[in-house]
Amino acid sequence: MKNIIEINDFNAPELDIYARKSEVQLRRYNEPFPGLFIAESPKVIERACSAGYEPVSFLVEHKDIEGEAKELLARFSQTPVYTAEYEILVKLTGYALTRGLLCVMKRRTLPTVEEICQNTRRIAILENVVNPTNIGAIFRSAAALHMDAILLTGGCSDPLYRRASRVSMGTVFQIPWTYFDKKTFWPEDGMKTLRKLGFKTVAMALQDDSFSIDDPQLHAQEKLAIILGTEGDGLAAETIADCDYTVKIPMSHGVDSLNVAAASAVAFWELGRK
């Protein structure tokens, strides 16, 4: 295959996007136009491609060219494929590769909140969730447990960061999502937008004066926005005060809270059921 390129020079400029650019730098790579991101593992890359994201190049371990990556690479026979043994790839990137395959892909312009929320009945709002692992886990739960879309405040980690998309198993490319516009002040402006779109808002918070998560009032609502807060501190007091409902997940054995990703799965399962 003419597009298979053996890595002989770590300093080759075409490898900068794998070896010498941070994810933040890749995100801004084509400013003012959408930048780049790195997807990892055949399943994640396959889901990104199926969602219409365009590969720029691949970085693949020798053995996977005729292995797990074979069918995927065959679909993009004109796209450069840089290859070497696993140890060389780890030295180049600085981290272990999952299933020996990376792909640099082009970002797309994000849709608006209004576009994302069309024809939805259950959405998730993430407030300043900063850990990419948690972002990925929440997306996976949202996709599996009946959420129609996800909205993120500006303080959230990027769902297209390599670790987030990998932990999500590629569901970041399957469930619609976007950020609140930079001009949208959260929570005041964001809440107004949600109400204009017909949503009742549910704050997931550790407050005793809360609704039970299985309260019939919640299930009866036509449109619900389930709001989850940052690791550690949870939702801001202003956000809780602005919500229509506050819901607390019952605990046992003296446990006072769940990780935000675990809490999201419980909330999505219960509140997403029809």
N, C-alpha and C positions, 0 to 999 in steps of 0.2 A: 504494500500500500504506500503510495507516494506521500501521503500525509503523515506517516510515522517518522518522527524525528528523534534520533538518539541524543540524549543529553551528554555533551562532552565538555561544556563550559558553564560552570555555575554562574558566571558573570554575564551571560548572554542577556541582552536587554529584553528579549521576549519572555524571559523567565522572571522579570521584575514583579509581575503581578502575582506570582506564587511565592517569591522568596523575599522581596524587599518592599512590598507595599502592605500597610496595615489595612484592616477592613474599613476603617474610617476613610483612609486615602482612596481605596477602591470605590467607596460610595460616592466620592466627590470627583472621580476620575475624569468625567466628561462634562463637568459643570460649564454652563448652567443646565445641561441636559442630564438625564439619568445616567448614573455611573455603572459600576460593575459589582458583582458579588461572586463568591466561591461556593459552589455546591459540592457536597461530598457523599460518595457512595452511589452505586448504580441505581438503587431504588429512588433516592432523592433526586438525582439528576434526571431520571426518566420521568418523574412526576413534574419536574420543572419544564422539561421539553414538551410534555403533553399539554401543559398549561400555556404554551406559546412563548416561553423564554428562549432566547437565541444563544447557543454556545459560541464563545470566542475561541477557546482552545481547551484541550484536555491534558491532564497530567496523569499517567497511568503506569502502574508497575508492569514489568515485562510479562509476567505470567498471566496477567489479566487481559492482555490484548486478545488472546484466544480463549479467554475464560469468561468471567462474569460480564466484562465490558464489551464483549464481541458484538452482540446485536446492537447495542447502543452506538458504538463507534461506526458500525456499518451504515447507520442512518445519516451520519454526517461525514461522509467520505472526503469532503473538501476542507474539513476543519482540522487545523494542526493538532497532532497528538504527540506530546513530548513524553518520552519514556526512559526508564532506567530501572535498575534493581531497587527493591524496597529500601535498603539501607541508604542509598544515594538520595532517594526522594525524601526520606525523613530528614536527612542532613540538609537538604535544600529548603524544605518548608519549615523545619523546626518543630514538627509535631508528627505523631503517628497517624497514618492514613487509615481510614475505615474502608476495608475492602479494596484498597489499592487504587482508588480513582478519585480525582478532583476535576472540576470543570469550572472555568471562569465563564460567567454568563452576563448578558446585558440586562440591566434593570429596565423597568418600564415606568412610565409616568403613573403615579398612584391616582386612583379614582377619588372623587369627593365623598364626604360622609353621606350626602344625599343619594349619590349613585349606589353606594354600597348597601344602603338601607332599604332600597326599593324591594318590595315584595318579601320582606323579612318579618318574622314574628318573635324570634328570640335571638338577641345579640349579646355579646360580651364586651365590656369596656375594661381596659387595663389601665390603671393609673400608676404611672411611674414604676412599673415592674422592670428592674434593671438587669436581672440575671438571665443570660441567653438560654440557659438550661430550663429555667422556669417558663420562659416565653415558649420554647419548643414544646414542653410538656402540656402547657395550657392549650396551644393550638391543636395538639393531637387529641386532647380530651374534647375540645370544642367541635372538632370535625366528627368525632365518633359519637358524641352525646347530644346531637340535635341542635347545636347552635348554627344560625344561618350566616353570621358574619362576626368580625371582631374589629373594634375600634381601639386605637391606642393614643394615649396622651404623649406629648413631646418628650417626656422623661423616660419613656420605655426603651428598652434595647430593641435593636432592629431585627425583625423576624427573618430577614434574609442573611443575617450573619451565619457563618458556616455552622457553628455549634447549635444555634437555634433551629435551623432548618433540618440538621441531621437528627437532633433529638425529636423533632416533630415527625420524623419519618416522611418528610416531604409534604405533610398536610398544609404547610404554609403556602403551598402552590395550589391547594384544592379548595380551601375555605376563603371567601372574600374578606379582605381586610384593608384598612388604611389608617393613617394618622389624622387626628384633628388638625385642621389648618393652623399654621403658625399664628394667624391673626385671631384664632379662636381661644379666648382666655378660659382656662379650665379652673373650677367647675362651672362658673356662672354662665358663660356663653355656650359651653358644651351642653349643659342641662337644658337651656332654652331650645337649642337645636333638636335635642332628643324629644322634647315635648311637642315641638312643632311637627315632628315626624310621627307623633302618636304614641310614643313609648311611655310606659310607667317605669320608674327607675328603682332598682333594688340594690341597696348597699349591703355587701357581705361584711359584717363587722361584729366585733366582740362586745355587744351591748346587751344588758339584761332586758331592757324594754324593747324586745324585738319580736317580730312575727316568727312563728314556727315555719320552717322551710317547707313543710307540707300543708300550709294553710290554704284552704280552698280559694280564698280571695286572690292569691297569687296565680294559681292555675287558671282562674277564670279570666285573667287579663288577656286581651287579644295580643298585645305587644309588650314584651318585657325586655329591659336592658339590665343585665346583671353586671354589677360593678365590683371589681376586685382591686385591692390596693397593693402598694409596694411591700416587699419583703421586710419583715421586722415591725415597722410602724403601722402597716395597714393603711386604710383609707384616711385621707385628711378629714378633720372635723367638719370643714366647710362642705365637703362632698357628702358626708353622711347627713348633714342638716338639710341639704338640698334635695335628697332622695325622697321618693314617695313611700318607700318601705325600707326598713332595716331588718336583716335576717341574720340570725346566729345559728351556726351548725351545732347541735347538741354534742357534748363530749362526755367521755367516761374515764375512769381510772385516774382522775386528777389532771388529765391533759387539758391545757387551756386553749390550744389553738392548733391548726394544721398549717403546713406549708402551703403557700398560695396556689401551687400547682395541684396539690391534693384537694384543697378546698374547692378549686374550680371544678374538678371532676364530680364532686358531690353535688355542687350547685347546678351544674349543667344537666346531670342525670335527673335530679328531682324537678327542676324548674323547666326543663326542656321537653318533658313528657307531655303529650297531647291528651 
